[in-house]
């Protein structure tokens, strides 16, 4: 009921004038009647913050507004600290973090209005962004964390007194956030909102202060943000997430990747530049989007898999922002294709542990297949090691590579199968959980998609 009348509920217009009274009632329940619920705490905090947004506390009462935000932050921090984390509660924990990020972003907005020191404003802004990115890893299908980063970035760029280098860095960072948040994990409705935000910020690239010659000058001074945005200019836009690049675009992506490669010594410790480099390089070398259809075979040779792995290893070592399932998944696939199967399986074990925390549908998608240098799926043969009593799952020992992989007899349309029987001409598909034997009939040479 509280959600329905809150900021994101259907009755918000009716009850918005009473948000402070409702929040005070929730406070009374919590403090005087021992009603402790992280869900109610989330609503109380959200109502307090929204009271500021709606100016239920007058705009000229800065101490009163900041006091309300501090109250919201205090109760929320306590709920986060006491939270019992499980896979089932991961999204709710993400919502708590997202609300915390929103409070920091709102406080940054208040500091801007009060003409506080820019350093103080940026401290709140960067904290909002950091916490929102943590929330996003727990709720990858939701737009909320991305939206917090978007509106707080918009506030900073529009109203804060920034040095030009700071402004350029913040613009580069928001494009990096959009790149990190692409892919099949985000829902269709939220994907539309992400695209809308992306288009809003895309207009910044037409800003006179972001002319190519200005960015080139910044890049020559060693500005990684300048290099990042210069690469986007060279490529004519960000690399594709799910759409196949046109032939004309591939040439531009090659030039952008070559430009980033020529500045490697400058960007090697900058995550956003390295991630952009990976994206341009991957699409220009493979001719594929970074998030292709299910059961895609990549036409890489050993040197290309090694190159990709080197960039990914560096990214993951740089920052927790890049220790995300998408990159850990590619790290495991690259390692597998280089013949290091046992280390790859260790990476999958870690990936499964991390992806157990989230419910994104990419977790179970078999996006890639084990492939040869021509972009064709490799065919394997194997021996059944065991089958469950109900015949629903089992494990194969794969010839040639001597690896155990999961298999599902029903996928192979086999009614009865027993230990030591042979299965031939199957592919090995990869999802976030483990390498899996996959019937060859699932693969379409034209689309790489499931038939």
Secondary structure, 3 states (H helix, E strand, C coil): CHHHHCCCCCCHHHHHHHHHHHHHHHHHHHHHCCCCCHHHHHHHHHHHHHHHHCCCCCCCCHHHHHHHHHHHHHHHHHHHHCCCCCCCCHHHHHHHHHHHHHHHHHHHHHHHHCCCCHHHHHHHHHHHHHHHHHHHHHCCCCCHHHHHHHHHHHHHHHHCCCCHHHHHHHHHHHHHHHHHCCCCCCCHHHHHHHHHHHHHHHHHHHCHHHCHHHHHHHHHCCCHHHHHHHHHHHHCCCCCCCCCCCHHHHHHHHHHHHHHHHCHHHHCCCHHHHHHHHHHHHHHHHCCCCCCCCCEECCCCHHHHHHHHHHHHHHHHHCHHHCCHHHHHHHHHHHHHCCCHHHHHHHHHHHHHHHCCCCCHHHCCCCEECECCCCCECCEEEEEEEECCCCCCEEEEECCCCEEEEECHHHHCCCCCCCCCEEEEEEEEECCCCEEEEEHHHCCCCCCCCC
